[in-house]
Each structure stands twice: as C-alpha cells, then as structure tokens.
Amino acid sequence: MDFHHIPVMLTECIEGLAIDPDGIYVDGTAGGAGHSSAIAAKLSEKGRLIALDRDPDAVAVATERLSKFSNAQVIHSNYSEIRSVLDRLEIDSVDGILMDLGVSSFQLDEGMISSIPTRRLNWQG
Ligand SMILES: C[S@@+](CC[C@H](N)C(=O)[O-])C[C@H]1O[C@@H](n2cnc3c(N)ncnc32)[C@H](O)[C@@H]1O
C-alpha cells in the first residue's frame, strides 16, 4: 500500500503545538502519520501521542509507521469520538490536538471519497 502524503505545513504545525516532551497530544486525522511521526519524535517516553483515523487503511499504515515510537498509539476511530476514546484511555486532559482536515493522495487515488457521505466532506465529524 503506497500511502504517500506530504504533511501540510509540518514545521508550522509542530511549532504551533509547542510540544511539551512529557505532554499528551492527539492527532485526530493520523493518515500516513507524517504529522504524528513528527509529534512522537518530540515526545519523551513519558509523553503520549494518541493518533486517530476513521479509515482502516490509514490506521494500518500509521500503526506501522509509528511502531518505532513507544509513546504513540493508533486507534481506529472517528475524531468525533475523541472524548470517549480518551475516557477509555483514562486521559482527562491533553496538551494539544492536531486536525489535518482533508484526504490523502492515497484515498483520492483509491477512489475512497465516493464512499464518504457529503456530510463527512464538510468535516463535521
Ligand atoms: C490529509 S489526511 C491526514 C494526513 C496526515 N496528517 C499525515 O501527515 O500523513 C486526512 C486523514 O483524515 C482522516 N479523516 C477524515 N475524516 C475523519 C474523521 N471524521 N475522523 C478521523 N479521521 C478522519 C482521513 O481518513 C485521512 O486519513
């Protein structure tokens, strides 16, 4: 699976998050894990990255790409379920959330968009 995606405004996103190495961060749209990898790389072993994606293919790719980071966890979920995901993980607050709202080149190439209802394309979760 060639899940190639150039992370948008990577430097700006990472700067904007002002990552605390021991903090807890959520990537609500993990995709090919470009942003997630950059976040995880800035975290200590105490820090945590919770990476969500609703697309099982993206979850598989992100899981593989983030496997080298012990502080990262990929979860198959819609970001609209973020509260219940964090509850299940017994996390009651986070230090930052990233949402890269869009689709990946892989998803466009594979025609996955046709299966996403219009409401979803409006990114209402
Ligand atoms: C532009 S890609 C993200 C790319 C990622 N930031 C990276 O660096 O590789 C957008 C991702 O958001 C996911 N997505 C779209 N709507 C979502 C939702 N409601 N909940 C979770 N993930 C969603 C898509 O499946 C896709 O993988």
PDBQT file of the ligand as one rigid body, heavy atoms in Angstrom, charges set to zero:
ROOT
HETATM    1  C1  LIG A 201      -4.938  14.766   4.886  1.00  0.00    +0.000 C 
HETATM    2  S1  LIG A 201      -5.026  13.182   5.638  1.00  0.00    +0.000 S 
HETATM    3  C2  LIG A 201      -4.014  13.356   7.052  1.00  0.00    +0.000 C 
HETATM    4  C3  LIG A 201      -2.561  13.225   6.716  1.00  0.00    +0.000 C 
HETATM    5  C4  LIG A 201      -1.671  13.222   7.937  1.00  0.00    +0.000 C 
HETATM    6  N1  LIG A 201      -1.738  14.454   8.674  1.00  0.00    +0.000 N 
HETATM    7  C5  LIG A 201      -0.233  12.916   7.554  1.00  0.00    +0.000 C 
HETATM    8  O1  LIG A 201       0.679  13.692   7.883  1.00  0.00    +0.000 OA
HETATM    9  O2  LIG A 201       0.024  11.890   6.921  1.00  0.00    +0.000 OA
HETATM   10  C6  LIG A 201      -6.614  13.258   6.412  1.00  0.00    +0.000 C 
HETATM   11  C7  LIG A 201      -6.988  11.993   7.166  1.00  0.00    +0.000 C 
HETATM   12  O3  LIG A 201      -8.140  12.300   7.957  1.00  0.00    +0.000 OA
HETATM   13  C8  LIG A 201      -8.911  11.134   8.030  1.00  0.00    +0.000 C 
HETATM   14  N2  LIG A 201     -10.253  11.554   8.441  1.00  0.00    +0.000 N 
HETATM   15  C9  LIG A 201     -11.179  12.244   7.745  1.00  0.00    +0.000 A 
HETATM   16  N3  LIG A 201     -12.285  12.450   8.479  1.00  0.00    +0.000 NA
HETATM   17  C10 LIG A 201     -12.048  11.879   9.683  1.00  0.00    +0.000 A 
HETATM   18  C11 LIG A 201     -12.805  11.750  10.880  1.00  0.00    +0.000 A 
HETATM   19  N4  LIG A 201     -14.026  12.276  10.979  1.00  0.00    +0.000 N 
HETATM   20  N5  LIG A 201     -12.246  11.116  11.930  1.00  0.00    +0.000 NA
HETATM   21  C12 LIG A 201     -10.996  10.578  11.842  1.00  0.00    +0.000 A 
HETATM   22  N6  LIG A 201     -10.223  10.651  10.729  1.00  0.00    +0.000 NA
HETATM   23  C13 LIG A 201     -10.741  11.296   9.666  1.00  0.00    +0.000 A 
HETATM   24  C14 LIG A 201      -8.825  10.539   6.658  1.00  0.00    +0.000 C 
HETATM   25  O4  LIG A 201      -9.131   9.148   6.692  1.00  0.00    +0.000 OA
HETATM   26  C15 LIG A 201      -7.363  10.821   6.284  1.00  0.00    +0.000 C 
HETATM   27  O5  LIG A 201      -6.541   9.719   6.589  1.00  0.00    +0.000 OA
ENDROOT
TORSDOF 0
